[in-house]
Amino acid sequence: MSRIVEIVPYDLNWVDKYNAERVLITGALGSNLAAAHHIGSTAVPGLAAKPTIDILLVVDSLDALDASNEKMSDLGYQAKGEHGIPGRRYFQKLAGDVHLFHIHAFKPGHPDVDNHLNFRDYLIAHPKTAQAYQHLKRDLAKRYRHQPAAYTAGKDNFIREVNQQAAAWRSVQSGEPSKRQ
């Protein structure tokens, strides 16, 4: 059976699910874990999303994280390596074909750390942009219900544009010059 792309209304339980999983992950990774963040659409209050919790981990050592693959497996995660993004470690937790959690792990300073956090925070601070993103996701989910890769590709331009806006917005918020994304 292939994965079905389904956008569901925002669920208040997503925050609790993230928090419970963060506790388990923290126990497994110990002192290598510098930070954990709830990211993606499930981290934006009120935003409809695929019901997969995305977690961003910042780790001191990717080698130490790789050495923890068995501990992550004990929690139900499949280690996928970089999975197409240099400097990342990606994990999936599934129930059959249903994706429950995705973990994106990076070392401090990797540009995707800022991209993920800026995107999330920008959508929270800019409800009209969040609503436009929700509309796009629902439209893509209808068109590409059985084509997850096409659904994801359909969001690329929107995400790229919002990442640029979010980086500029963040630099104004922090008083620092904007980094090129």
N, CA, C and O of each residue as an XYZ file, in Angstrom:
724
protein
N       0.843     -1.186      0.000
C       0.000      0.000      0.000
C       0.881      1.240      0.000
O       1.852      1.301      0.754
N       0.565      2.223     -0.823
C       1.373      3.436     -0.882
C       0.866      4.456      0.134
O      -0.287      4.425      0.564
N       1.750      5.338      0.490
C       1.421      6.379      1.457
C       0.396      7.332      0.866
O       0.527      7.757     -0.282
N      -0.625      7.669      1.648
C      -1.664      8.597      1.222
C      -1.388      9.952      1.850
O      -1.127     10.045      3.050
N      -1.446     11.000      1.041
C      -1.266     12.361      1.534
C      -2.625     12.860      2.002
O      -3.565     12.976      1.216
N      -2.712     13.151      3.283
C      -3.961     13.626      3.856
C      -3.671     14.804      4.779
O      -2.822     14.715      5.666
N      -4.378     15.900      4.563
C      -4.274     17.077      5.414
C      -5.477     17.062      6.351
O      -6.623     16.977      5.910
N      -5.197     17.144      7.647
C      -6.266     17.100      8.645
C      -6.271     18.415      9.433
O      -5.267     19.126      9.460
N      -7.398     18.738     10.072
C      -7.441     19.958     10.894
C      -6.415     19.900     12.025
O      -6.007     18.825     12.462
N      -6.013     21.074     12.482
C      -5.069     21.163     13.588
C      -5.585     20.366     14.785
O      -6.778     20.376     15.090
N      -4.659     19.675     15.457
C      -5.004     18.848     16.605
C      -4.192     19.326     17.815
O      -2.961     19.308     17.784
N      -4.872     19.748     18.864
C      -4.188     20.207     20.076
C      -3.278     19.140     20.669
O      -2.331     19.478     21.379
N      -3.533     17.878     20.402
C      -2.713     16.780     20.929
C      -1.332     16.704     20.297
O      -0.450     16.035     20.837
N      -1.119     17.375     19.163
C       0.188     17.319     18.509
C       1.293     17.837     19.427
O       2.393     17.284     19.437
N       1.023     18.868     20.179
C       2.032     19.414     21.100
C       2.368     18.378     22.178
O       3.538     18.173     22.501
N       1.350     17.733     22.727
C       1.585     16.703     23.747
C       2.358     15.523     23.177
O       3.242     14.977     23.838
N       2.030     15.130     21.956
C       2.755     14.022     21.317
C       4.227     14.382     21.129
O       5.114     13.568     21.389
N       4.477     15.616     20.672
C       5.867     16.072     20.532
C       6.575     16.018     21.887
O       7.669     15.463     21.993
N       5.961     16.585     22.910
C       6.602     16.651     24.229
C       6.907     15.264     24.780
O       7.980     15.050     25.344
N       5.992     14.327     24.629
C       6.229     12.963     25.105
C       7.383     12.316     24.343
O       8.219     11.631     24.934
N       7.425     12.533     23.037
C       8.498     11.938     22.222
C       9.842     12.584     22.538
O      10.871     11.908     22.548
N       9.837     13.886     22.794
C      11.069     14.598     23.138
C      11.691     13.998     24.402
O      12.911     13.854     24.486
N      10.864     13.654     25.371
C      11.367     13.045     26.608
C      12.057     11.714     26.298
O      13.136     11.440     26.823
N      11.442     10.893     25.453
C      12.041      9.608     25.089
C      13.370      9.803     24.351
O      14.357      9.125     24.635
N      13.377     10.728     23.414
C      14.582     10.983     22.609
C      15.701     11.525     23.496
O      16.858     11.132     23.351
N      15.358     12.420     24.403
C      16.356     12.984     25.314
C      17.000     11.869     26.137
O      18.213     11.868     26.350
N      16.197     10.939     26.590
C      16.741      9.812     27.335
C      17.670      8.951     26.505
O      18.673      8.447     27.010
N      17.343      8.781     25.240
C      18.161      7.934     24.359
C      19.467      8.604     23.954
O      20.491      7.933     23.821
N      19.442      9.917     23.756
C      20.620     10.599     23.211
C      21.495     11.245     24.280
O      22.662     11.546     24.026
N      20.951     11.456     25.452
C      21.747     11.995     26.555
C      22.406     13.320     26.240
O      21.801     14.207     25.639
N      23.668     13.440     26.660
C      24.372     14.722     26.576
C      24.716     15.146     25.151
O      25.110     16.294     24.944
N      24.584     14.271     24.172
C      24.830     14.664     22.780
C      23.740     15.601     22.262
O      23.966     16.354     21.314
N      22.569     15.556     22.878
C      21.450     16.376     22.433
C      21.584     17.782     23.004
O      21.490     17.986     24.214
N      21.808     18.753     22.110
C      21.934     20.153     22.533
C      20.575     20.838     22.605
O      20.356     21.683     23.472
N      19.648     20.479     21.691
C      18.326     21.110     21.665
C      17.370     20.254     20.851
O      17.776     19.522     19.949
N      16.084     20.363     21.191
C      15.020     19.701     20.433
C      13.917     20.729     20.212
O      13.598     21.516     21.103
N      13.342     20.710     19.016
C      12.302     21.671     18.656
C      11.188     20.966     17.888
O      11.445     20.093     17.060
N       9.967     21.351     18.170
C       8.811     20.918     17.379
C       8.752     21.847     16.169
O       8.639     23.063     16.321
N       8.827     21.274     14.973
C       8.828     22.077     13.745
C       7.740     21.565     12.803
O       6.996     20.641     13.130
N       7.669     22.181     11.642
C       6.704     21.764     10.642
C       5.317     22.281     10.962
O       5.121     23.011     11.933
N       4.376     21.901     10.151
C       3.017     22.420     10.259
C       2.327     22.045     11.555
O       1.487     22.801     12.042
N       2.661     20.887     12.131
C       2.007     20.498     13.379
C       2.445     21.388     14.543
O       1.843     21.343     15.615
N       3.480     22.189     14.342
C       3.976     23.102     15.377
C       3.362     24.494     15.258
O       3.669     25.378     16.058
N       2.501     24.694     14.268
C       1.889     26.005     14.042
C       0.433     25.932     14.494
O      -0.388     25.308     13.823
N       0.102     26.561     15.621
C      -1.268     26.486     16.142
C      -2.311     26.878     15.090
O      -2.201     27.916     14.438
N      -3.319     26.023     14.946
C      -4.424     26.288     14.035
C      -4.209     25.850     12.603
O      -5.146     25.885     11.806
N      -2.996     25.435     12.250
C      -2.684     25.091     10.863
C      -3.016     23.620     10.581
O      -2.551     22.727     11.289
N      -3.810     23.381      9.556
C      -4.077     22.017      9.105
C      -2.768     21.418      8.587
O      -1.913     22.129      8.060
N      -2.626     20.100      8.744
C      -1.352     19.478      8.383
C      -1.522     17.989      8.167
O      -2.546     17.404      8.519
N      -0.482     17.377      7.571
C      -0.379     15.927      7.641
C      -0.109     15.616      9.112
O       0.671     16.327      9.745
N      -0.718     14.592      9.667
C      -0.566     14.332     11.101
C       0.740     13.623     11.462
O       0.740     12.647     12.211
N       1.836     14.119     10.929
C       3.172     13.617     11.232
C       3.899     14.691     12.022
O       3.998     15.833     11.574
N       4.401     14.340     13.177
C       5.115     15.300     14.023
C       6.563     15.371     13.545
O       7.272     14.365     13.532
N       6.992     16.570     13.154
C       8.386     16.803     12.755
C       9.150     17.344     13.952
O       8.700     18.253     14.649
N      10.323     16.755     14.167
C      11.173     17.144     15.284
C      12.549     17.522     14.744
O      13.152     16.787     13.962
N      13.028     18.678     15.178
C      14.367     19.134     14.840
C      15.256     18.905     16.046
O      14.977     19.395     17.141
N      16.332     18.156     15.837
C      17.324     17.950     16.889
C      18.610     18.658     16.508
O      19.041     18.610     15.356
N      19.210     19.307     17.471
C      20.548     19.871     17.315
C      21.437     19.025     18.221
O      21.230     18.949     19.432
N      22.433     18.392     17.602
C      23.310     17.473     18.337
C      24.755     17.943     18.237
O      25.162     18.539     17.239
N      25.511     17.669     19.274
C      26.915     18.067     19.280
C      27.749     17.265     18.290
O      28.711     17.784     17.724
N      27.384     15.991     18.075
C      28.170     15.117     17.208
C      27.259     14.210     16.388
O      26.437     13.477     16.938
N      27.417     14.270     15.063
C      26.670     13.356     14.204
C      27.193     11.930     14.359
O      26.428     10.971     14.262
N      28.498     11.793     14.600
C      29.059     10.453     14.817
C      28.449      9.814     16.062
O      28.114      8.630     16.050
N      28.304     10.583     17.128
C      27.691     10.058     18.346
C      26.215      9.733     18.104
O      25.692      8.759     18.646
N      25.552     10.549     17.293
C      24.159     10.257     16.953
C      24.080      8.949     16.166
O      23.226      8.106     16.439
N      24.975      8.786     15.188
C      25.003      7.537     14.420
C      25.230      6.333     15.340
O      24.659      5.265     15.122
N      26.058      6.510     16.357
C      26.320      5.433     17.310
C      25.093      5.134     18.180
O      25.037      4.103     18.850
N      24.119      6.037     18.162
C      22.883      5.847     18.938
C      21.745      5.266     18.105
O      20.605      5.215     18.568
N      22.039      4.831     16.888
C      20.978      4.298     16.023
C      20.219      3.136     16.663
O      19.008      3.009     16.481
N      20.924      2.293     17.408
C      20.246      1.166     18.050
C      19.275      1.659     19.127
O      18.172      1.129     19.261
N      19.686      2.673     19.894
C      18.787      3.248     20.900
C      17.561      3.874     20.223
O      16.440      3.754     20.716
N      17.790      4.535     19.097
C      16.670      5.132     18.359
C      15.770      4.037     17.791
O      14.548      4.188     17.764
N      16.363      2.952     17.345
C      15.586      1.816     16.855
C      14.723      1.229     17.971
O      13.586      0.820     17.734
N      15.261      1.191     19.169
C      14.495      0.698     20.321
C      13.259      1.564     20.583
O      12.271      1.093     21.146
N      13.327      2.842     20.167
C      12.174      3.746     20.304
C      11.228      3.657     19.102
O      10.198      4.331     19.062
N      11.591      2.815     18.119
C      10.741      2.632     16.944
C      11.171      3.414     15.717
O      10.447      3.445     14.722
N      12.334      4.045     15.770
C      12.799      4.865     14.642
C      13.662      4.076     13.669
O      14.454      3.220     14.064
N      13.492      4.381     12.404
C      14.351      3.857     11.340
C      15.344      4.960     10.976
O      14.942      6.070     10.628
N      16.624      4.657     11.055
C      17.664      5.606     10.670
C      17.783      5.600      9.153
O      17.905      4.540      8.538
N      17.746      6.796      8.546
C      17.801      6.932      7.093
C      19.058      7.663      6.620
O      19.169      7.988      5.438
N      20.010      7.929      7.526
C      21.222      8.656      7.141
C      20.900     10.094      6.772
O      19.985     10.701      7.327
N      21.664     10.631      5.828
C      21.439     12.019      5.405
C      20.127     12.170      4.652
O      19.506     13.232      4.708
N      19.703     11.156      3.967
C      18.446     11.149      3.219
C      18.321     12.379      2.309
O      17.298     13.063      2.291
N      19.399     12.634      1.555
C      19.367     13.683      0.535
C      19.786     15.068      0.983
O      19.850     15.978      0.157
N      20.072     15.260      2.255
C      20.497     16.581      2.737
C      21.829     16.418      3.462
O      21.874     15.858      4.558
N      22.915     16.902      2.858
C      24.225     16.780      3.502
C      24.237     17.415      4.894
O      23.722     18.514      5.097
N      24.832     16.701      5.840
C      24.943     17.209      7.203
C      23.730     16.943      8.069
O      23.667     17.403      9.209
N      22.767     16.205      7.540
C      21.562     15.873      8.311
C      21.570     14.388      8.633
O      22.174     13.587      7.920
N      20.895     14.035      9.710
C      20.517     12.660      9.987
C      18.997     12.652     10.092
O      18.401     13.477     10.785
N      18.389     11.710      9.396
C      16.930     11.660      9.293
C      16.445     10.326      9.848
O      17.016      9.274      9.562
N      15.388     10.385     10.641
C      14.775      9.198     11.220
C      13.276      9.254     10.980
O      12.679     10.331     10.964
N      12.672      8.086     10.794
C      11.217      7.969     10.656
C      10.698      6.982     11.689
O      11.326      5.961     11.972
N       9.544      7.308     12.242
C       8.829      6.366     13.108
C       7.477      6.141     12.455
O       6.691      7.072     12.277
N       7.220      4.884     12.100
C       6.022      4.534     11.351
C       5.146      3.567     12.137
O       5.602      2.865     13.040
N       3.887      3.559     11.763
C       2.954      2.509     12.184
C       2.367      1.983     10.882
O       1.393      2.531     10.366
N       2.964      0.920     10.354
C       2.601      0.454      9.015
C       3.074      1.485      7.997
O       4.259      1.815      7.949
N       2.152      1.993      7.183
C       2.485      3.040      6.211
C       2.254      4.444      6.760
O       2.517      5.432      6.074
N       1.769      4.531      7.983
C       1.465      5.832      8.578
C       2.728      6.397      9.231
O       3.338      5.760     10.089
N       3.105      7.600      8.809
C       4.274      8.274      9.371
C       3.850      9.005     10.637
O       3.047      9.937     10.584
N       4.390      8.581     11.771
C       4.051      9.199     13.047
C       4.968     10.374     13.372
O       4.508     11.461     13.722
N       6.284     10.132     13.248
C       7.287     11.147     13.570
C       8.392     11.138     12.519
O       8.766     10.092     11.991
N       8.901     12.330     12.234
C      10.109     12.497     11.422
C      11.089     13.305     12.265
O      10.719     14.317     12.859
N      12.321     12.860     12.314
C      13.369     13.587     13.019
C      14.390     14.076     11.999
O      14.849     13.320     11.143
N      14.733     15.347     12.108
C      15.758     15.977     11.286
C      16.825     16.462     12.265
O      16.570     17.374     13.051
N      18.017     15.863     12.228
C      19.068     16.194     13.194
C      20.254     16.833     12.483
O      20.680     16.381     11.420
N      20.771     17.886     13.089
C      21.896     18.641     12.539
C      22.839     19.043     13.670
O      22.460     19.048     14.842
N      24.055     19.374     13.303
C      24.981     19.986     14.243
C      24.648     21.473     14.344
O      24.047     22.032     13.428
N      25.032     22.119     15.445
C      24.804     23.565     15.564
C      25.433     24.310     14.389
O      26.518     23.956     13.928
N      24.750     25.331     13.916
C      25.269     26.151     12.837
C      24.862     25.705     11.442
O      25.066     26.448     10.482
N      24.291     24.510     11.303
C      23.824     24.077      9.984
C      22.697     25.017      9.561
O      21.808     25.302     10.363
N      22.713     25.506      8.308
C      21.699     26.479      7.890
C      20.263     25.972      7.982
O      19.341     26.773      8.138
N      20.055     24.667      7.889
C      18.687     24.150      7.968
C      18.088     24.287      9.364
O      16.865     24.281      9.510
N      18.923     24.410     10.387
C      18.391     24.655     11.727
C      17.644     25.982     11.722
O      16.480     26.045     12.119
N      18.311     27.041     11.274
C      17.649     28.351     11.198
C      16.464     28.332     10.244
O      15.421     28.917     10.539
N      16.614     27.664      9.102
C      15.508     27.615      8.138
C      14.247     27.026      8.767
O      13.164     27.597      8.636
N      14.381     25.896      9.444
C      13.215     25.251     10.046
C      12.583     26.128     11.124
O      11.364     26.296     11.162
N      13.416     26.682     11.995
C      12.888     27.492     13.094
C      12.296     28.806     12.582
O      11.241     29.236     13.048
N      12.969     29.436     11.631
C      12.456     30.685     11.063
C      11.128     30.463     10.357
O      10.202     31.259     10.512
N      11.027     29.384      9.580
C       9.799     29.081      8.847
C       8.640     28.898      9.827
O       7.573     29.487      9.656
N       8.860     28.081     10.847
C       7.816     27.842     11.850
C       7.395     29.148     12.527
O       6.205     29.454     12.616
N       8.371     29.908     12.998
C       8.069     31.131     13.737
C       7.424     32.187     12.852
O       6.572     32.949     13.307
N       7.833     32.232     11.582
C       7.240     33.195     10.650
C       5.767     32.863     10.417
O       4.926     33.762     10.411
N       5.450     31.588     10.228
C       4.045     31.205     10.033
C       3.201     31.518     11.267
O       2.050     31.938     11.147
N       3.775     31.314     12.448
C       3.042     31.640     13.676
C       2.773     33.143     13.746
O       1.680     33.557     14.131
N       3.747     33.950     13.381
C       3.631     35.411     13.474
C       2.863     36.033     12.309
O       2.441     37.186     12.398
N       2.678     35.290     11.224
C       2.035     35.824     10.015
C       0.889     34.898      9.591
O       1.065     34.065      8.703
N      -0.272     35.041     10.218
C      -1.396     34.129      9.948
C      -1.850     34.094      8.491
O      -2.309     33.053      8.021
N      -1.735     35.200      7.770
C      -2.158     35.182      6.362
C      -1.241     34.285      5.539
O      -1.704     33.583      4.641
N       0.036     34.301      5.834
C       0.971     33.412      5.148
C       0.692     31.960      5.537
O       0.749     31.066      4.692
N       0.394     31.732      6.798
C       0.061     30.371      7.249
C      -1.198     29.871      6.541
O      -1.264     28.709      6.142
N      -2.189     30.738      6.387
C      -3.420     30.336      5.696
C      -3.150     30.053      4.216
O      -3.728     29.124      3.652
N      -2.287     30.837      3.591
C      -1.919     30.575      2.195
C      -1.213     29.229      2.076
O      -1.444     28.486      1.123
N      -0.363     28.919      3.034
C       0.335     27.637      3.041
C      -0.665     26.493      3.234
O      -0.570     25.464      2.564
N      -1.599     26.668      4.129
C      -2.635     25.657      4.358
C      -3.447     25.418      3.089
O      -3.722     24.272      2.734
N      -3.827     26.487      2.412
C      -4.592     26.368      1.169
C      -3.779     25.594      0.125
O      -4.306     24.700     -0.538
N      -2.508     25.936     -0.015
C      -1.641     25.241     -0.973
C      -1.550     23.759     -0.622
O      -1.682     22.907     -1.501
N      -1.327     23.446      0.639
C      -1.191     22.042      1.048
C      -2.472     21.259      0.778
O      -2.414     20.123      0.307
N      -3.611     21.846      1.066
C      -4.876     21.147      0.815
C      -5.071     20.907     -0.683
O      -5.501     19.831     -1.098
N      -4.752     21.911     -1.479
C      -4.881     21.761     -2.932
C      -3.947     20.666     -3.443
O      -4.358     19.812     -4.228
N      -2.709     20.689     -3.004
C      -1.743     19.679     -3.438
C      -2.141     18.285     -2.963
O      -1.972     17.306     -3.690
N      -2.669     18.195     -1.743
C      -3.086     16.890     -1.219
C      -4.232     16.305     -2.044
O      -4.303     15.090     -2.229
N      -5.119     17.151     -2.535
C      -6.204     16.666     -3.397
C      -5.651     16.174     -4.737
O      -6.057     15.126     -5.240
N      -4.722     16.942     -5.306
C      -4.165     16.584     -6.618
C      -3.214     15.401     -6.560
O      -3.149     14.610     -7.500
N      -2.478     15.273     -5.464
C      -1.411     14.266     -5.375
C      -1.624     13.314     -4.187
O      -0.670     12.969     -3.490
N      -2.836     12.905     -3.966
C      -3.195     12.069     -2.813
C      -2.336     10.806     -2.693
O      -2.009     10.380     -1.586
N      -1.975     10.215     -3.822
C      -1.176      8.985     -3.818
C       0.245      9.216     -4.336
O       0.933      8.272     -4.725
N       0.677     10.479     -4.336
C       2.004     10.818     -4.845
C       2.717     11.755     -3.860
O       2.814     12.956     -4.116
N       3.212     11.222     -2.747
C       3.839     12.071     -1.727
C       4.995     12.922     -2.259
O       5.163     14.064     -1.830
N       5.785     12.390     -3.177
C       6.914     13.161     -3.706
C       6.424     14.372     -4.500
O       7.014     15.449     -4.414
N       5.359     14.203     -5.266
C       4.804     15.325     -6.027
C       4.194     16.364     -5.091
O       4.310     17.566     -5.331
N       3.550     15.904     -4.035
C       3.000     16.814     -3.027
C       4.120     17.669     -2.429
O       4.003     18.892     -2.346
N       5.190     17.021     -2.019
C       6.319     17.730     -1.417
C       6.951     18.693     -2.410
O       7.255     19.832     -2.055
N       7.155     18.255     -3.645
C       7.741     19.124     -4.670
C       6.858     20.337     -4.940
O       7.368     21.421     -5.222
N       5.556     20.171     -4.858
C       4.634     21.276     -5.105
C       4.739     22.378     -4.074
O       4.320     23.505     -4.336
N       5.292     22.079     -2.900
C       5.453     23.082     -1.851
C       6.785     23.818     -1.940
O       6.967     24.838     -1.274
N       7.714     23.324     -2.746
C       9.088     23.847     -2.757
C       9.186     25.352     -2.978
O       9.849     26.043     -2.204
N       8.541     25.872     -4.016
C       8.666     27.309     -4.298
C       8.102     28.153     -3.167
O       8.701     29.155     -2.779
N       6.949     27.753     -2.635
C       6.349     28.493     -1.528
C       7.299     28.507     -0.332
O       7.543     29.559      0.259
N       7.828     27.350      0.020
C       8.728     27.255      1.166
C       9.983     28.085      0.941
O      10.445     28.765      1.857
N      10.537     28.040     -0.255
C      11.738     28.823     -0.565
C      11.465     30.322     -0.390
O      12.270     31.041      0.202
N      10.321     30.782     -0.913
C       9.967     32.207     -0.780
C       9.753     32.593      0.677
O      10.238     33.633      1.124
N       9.033     31.767      1.412
C       8.787     32.082      2.821
C      10.091     32.017      3.613
O      10.286     32.819      4.526
N      10.982     31.092      3.292
C      12.271     31.041      3.983
C      13.045     32.343      3.800
O      13.683     32.819      4.739
N      12.996     32.922      2.602
C      13.673     34.204      2.374
C      13.020     35.313      3.195
O      13.712     36.121      3.815
N      11.696     35.351      3.199
C      10.975     36.353      3.995
C      11.266     36.143      5.484
O      11.480     37.104      6.222
N      11.271     34.895      5.910
C      11.481     34.579      7.320
C      12.891     34.953      7.772
O      13.074     35.429      8.893
N      13.882     34.745      6.917
C      15.260     35.115      7.273
C      15.374     36.634      7.435
O      16.015     37.121      8.367
N      14.753     37.368      6.525
C      14.775     38.831      6.630
C      14.023     39.286      7.879
O      14.483     40.172      8.599
N      12.874     38.678      8.129
C      12.071     39.000      9.309
C      12.853     38.707     10.586
O      12.866     39.523     11.508
N      13.506     37.543     10.643
C      14.285     37.161     11.821
C      15.431     38.139     12.045
O      15.721     38.500     13.185
N      16.088     38.573     10.964
C      17.215     39.497     11.131
C      16.740     40.829     11.699
O      17.456     41.455     12.480
N      15.547     41.269     11.319
C      14.980     42.490     11.894
C      14.663     42.254     13.371
O      14.923     43.116     14.211
N      14.100     41.082     13.684
C      13.762     40.745     15.064
C      14.999     40.715     15.962
O      14.961     41.156     17.111
N      16.090     40.190     15.418
C      17.305     40.022     16.224
C      18.277     41.178     16.070
O      19.239     41.281     16.831
N      18.038     42.057     15.089
C      18.943     43.178     14.854
C      20.218     42.790     14.138
O      21.172     43.567     14.106
N      20.251     41.579     13.555
C      21.430     41.107     12.832
C      21.171     41.149     11.336
O      20.020     41.086     10.902
N      22.247     41.258     10.531
C      22.069     41.212      9.077
C      21.497     39.859      8.645
O      21.807     38.830      9.246
N      20.674     39.863      7.618
C      20.057     38.636      7.117
C      21.096     37.743      6.465
O      21.957     38.216      5.724
N      21.011     36.430      6.749
C      21.858     35.429      6.079
C      21.179     35.034      4.792
O      19.952     34.939      4.749
N      21.943     34.800      3.739
C      21.372     34.297      2.477
C      20.934     32.867      2.696
O      21.695     32.059      3.228
N      19.732     32.546      2.298
C      19.223     31.186      2.495
C      19.283     30.445      1.192
O      18.901     29.277      1.128
